[in-house]
Amino acid sequence: MFSLGSGSICDVCLDRFDENLKAPCSISCGHVFCADCLHHITRQTCPLCRISFDPRSIVKLHLDFPSNPPAESEADSTSAEQEARSLHERIAAVANAGTTEANLRALISECKTFLSNHPRNLFQDLRVSLRMIAYLCEVKSTLRSQNQTVDSYREQLEGSRTEYEELQRRLSEVDGARKEAVSARKKAEVEKRDVQSHAVQRELELTQKVSEMQNKYIDLLD
């Protein structure tokens, strides 16, 4: 049977898994969230990888939960307070100065690991800050993906515009050639009519001359 750590949490609400409302459930992409978050999700896509999933394919995981978690000593509590303060200061530094997405995800992972080992009612400020930077990280990741898609569409648009301009150029050449062909055909028809008219005229002249010669020949015989 799959064994769960003593403080494993849902990546959406950051609450610990339990056997009831917060029972861990796996979706088709393999990520695990609590049943409550999956029940209230508005879009049927994974909150982490954005892959679509069918609600009917959700699998509730049956896990072994530790029955008696060890009590936290005063020294451990002080150390935890210091670590929480350090994490909170690092989150504030990110908000003020910014950081790379890789560093931000590493910080989110550290915060989740730290909070998973403490009860839900502790370090509420850190939990809220973690939700905020986790959300901003996902927004940034989504924005980067959308920008890549926009850049891809822009490249396709430029390629289509180039193809369109080339097509327009070829159409212009074809149209020019068609007009030249029409002009040449009309010119040929005019020349043909001129030749035919000249041939008819020449034939009439020859016929007239033949007729005149015949008349002269008849006169000579007489």
ABEGO torsion letter per residue (X at the ends): XBBBBAABBBAAAGBBBBABAABBBBBAAGBBBBAAAAAABABBBBAAAGBBBBAAABBBBBBBBBABBBBBBAAAAAAAAAAAAAAAAAAAAAAAAEBBAAAAAAAAAAAAAAAAABBAABGAAAAAAAAAAAAAAAAAAAAAAAAAAAAAAAAAAAAAAAAAAAAAAAAAAAAAAAAAAAAAAAAAAAAAAAAAAAAAAAAAAAAAAAAAAAAAAAAAAX
